[in-house]
Amino acid sequence: QERMCLCSSFAFLVPGISLGLEVRQSPSDLFTNPDGKVQVFCTHDKTDFRLMLWYQRSPGDTALKLIGYLYHKAVSMEDQYKDGFDLTGDLGGDATKNGSLLIKHVKPGQSAVYFCAASRAQ
Ligand SMILES: *[C@@H]1O[C@H](CO)[C@@H](O)[C@H](O)[C@H]1NC(C)=O
C-alpha cells in the first residue's frame, strides 16, 4: 500500500487578526497508511485566542477549504468533513492553547496540506 503524506508543514494566521502569533503545528509532516487514524496538534501561547480553525488544501488546488473550528470547547464542522474528521481541545481558560485535528480513517483523497489558524473571536 502506498503511503500518503498528510502534510501540515505550515501554520498560518488569519491576516489582520493574529499578527505576531506563533503557531506550532506538530507533526510537521506526516506519512501514514490508508485506513490509519492520525491526529495533528496545533499549539500557541496567545492565551486569549480561543478560536482555532482548521483548513485543508488539496494537491493542485489553491483554495483553502474550511474543515471546521473549535471555539472554547465547542466544535463546529463543515458538512463535508463531519464524518471523517473531528476536532478536539479546550481553548477556554488562560493556558497555552492546544487543539487537534483528528482524521478518523485516512483515505487517499485526504492527502493534503492541513493548516491551523488562531483567532480571538468568531
Ligand atoms: C497537546 O495535547 C496532547 C494530548 O491531548 C499532548 O499529547 C501534547 O503533548 C500536547 N501538546 C502540547 C504542546 O502541550
PDBQT file of the ligand as one rigid body, heavy atoms in Angstrom, charges set to zero:
ROOT
HETATM    1  C1  LIG A 201      -1.342  18.659  23.356  1.00  0.00    +0.000 C 
HETATM    2  O1  LIG A 201      -2.200  17.679  23.899  1.00  0.00    +0.000 OA
HETATM    3  C2  LIG A 201      -1.810  16.332  23.656  1.00  0.00    +0.000 C 
HETATM    4  C3  LIG A 201      -2.793  15.398  24.328  1.00  0.00    +0.000 C 
HETATM    5  O2  LIG A 201      -4.082  15.755  24.104  1.00  0.00    +0.000 OA
HETATM    6  C4  LIG A 201      -0.420  16.082  24.173  1.00  0.00    +0.000 C 
HETATM    7  O3  LIG A 201      -0.021  14.787  23.824  1.00  0.00    +0.000 OA
HETATM    8  C5  LIG A 201       0.555  17.080  23.591  1.00  0.00    +0.000 C 
HETATM    9  O4  LIG A 201       1.815  16.904  24.164  1.00  0.00    +0.000 OA
HETATM   10  C6  LIG A 201       0.055  18.494  23.876  1.00  0.00    +0.000 C 
HETATM   11  N1  LIG A 201       0.982  19.454  23.245  1.00  0.00    +0.000 N 
HETATM   12  C7  LIG A 201       1.492  20.470  23.922  1.00  0.00    +0.000 C 
HETATM   13  C8  LIG A 201       2.468  21.316  23.182  1.00  0.00    +0.000 C 
HETATM   14  O5  LIG A 201       1.184  20.731  25.063  1.00  0.00    +0.000 OA
ENDROOT
TORSDOF 0
